[in-house]
Amino acid sequence: MKAIAHWISAAFALLALAATSAYAQPTDIKALAEMMKQGGYVIVLRHGATDPKQSDVYPLDTKDMSKQRQLSDEGRKAAEQIGASLSKLGIPIGDVYTSRLNRAVETGRLISGKNGNAVDRLTDSGAGSASAMAGPNGGGNKMLGEALRKMAGTPPRAGTNTLLVTHKTNITDAFGADLSNVAEGEAIVFKPNGSGNAAQIMRVKVSDWSSALPPR
């Protein structure tokens, strides 16, 4: 009986050790911000607020900003505020990748304080890039969705968090209709598992970052 009791006690001890070493899920933005200080997360962010009086002109020319919808003054200010909050929270941003559209490029630069890497695979899948990637049988949206999921599942450089700035259509293509209401400037934070996949941790609106700051 003593041997059985000893075995049961040892088993519970192992279970307790496993529980404490398992990845802890943050319960709110303050807890998430504290965990992001160590790096290891991917921030997938829809570009900041845009000027509703502007619209993209098709076929889209990513080199002609006069034919693209641009960030509004509010969108620029919000992106700067996100960047300032991340800095004050001690959340390090490493690699930055953006869509080729200027509203995404500018959002990434205002948040991170540096020029990001503008890539086709994050460019608005609703603005022709999906068709450009599609083969003779179509499937461009699926390809762009897979590309974004792969990027979200790629572990950041040690001690940093990766920022990906893209568009609502790409986010929906990658992660499903539940995110079709993602707002301009809203982020979805992912935790790559090292095997090419990532867990969706939390949706973070523009104002949420500043709410994580300690009171003055």
SULPE-V582019 format. One record per backbone hydrogen bond with DSSP energy under -0.5 kcal/mol. CO is the residue of the C=O (numbers start at 1). NH is the residue of the N-H. Records with the same first field share a line. If there is no record, write none. Layout:
CO = NH ; NH
This chain:
1 = 5
2 = 6
3 = 7
4 = 8
5 = 9
6 = 10
7 = 11
8 = 12
9 = 13
10 = 14
11 = 15
12 = 16
13 = 17
14 = 18
15 = 19
16 = 20
17 = 21
18 = 22
28 = 32
29 = 33
30 = 34
31 = 35
32 = 36
33 = 37
34 = 37
35 = 38
36 = 39
40 = 192
41 = 162
42 = 44 ; 190
43 = 45 ; 164
44 = 188
45 = 166
46 = 185
47 = 185
49 = 72
50 = 52
51 = 54
56 = 58
60 = 62
61 = 64
63 = 65
64 = 67
65 = 68
67 = 57
70 = 51
72 = 76
73 = 77
74 = 78
75 = 79
76 = 80
77 = 81
78 = 82
79 = 83
80 = 84
81 = 85
82 = 86
83 = 87
84 = 88
85 = 89
86 = 90 ; 91
87 = 90
90 = 92
92 = 94 ; 161
95 = 163
96 = 117
97 = 165
98 = 119
101 = 104 ; 105
102 = 106
103 = 48 ; 107
104 = 108
105 = 109
106 = 110
107 = 111
108 = 112
109 = 113
116 = 118
117 = 98
119 = 122
120 = 123
124 = 127 ; 129
128 = 132
129 = 133
130 = 134
135 = 138
138 = 135
139 = 143
140 = 144
141 = 145
142 = 146
143 = 147
144 = 148
145 = 149
146 = 150
147 = 151
148 = 152
149 = 153
151 = 154
153 = 155 ; 196
157 = 160
160 = 40
161 = 94
162 = 43
163 = 97
164 = 45 ; 166
165 = 99
166 = 47
167 = 171
168 = 172
169 = 173
170 = 174
171 = 175
172 = 176
176 = 179
177 = 180
179 = 182
183 = 186
186 = 46
187 = 204
188 = 44
189 = 201 ; 202
190 = 42 ; 192
191 = 199
197 = 193
199 = 191 ; 201
202 = 189
204 = 187
205 = 208 ; 209
206 = 209 ; 210
207 = 211
208 = 212
209 = 212
210 = 213
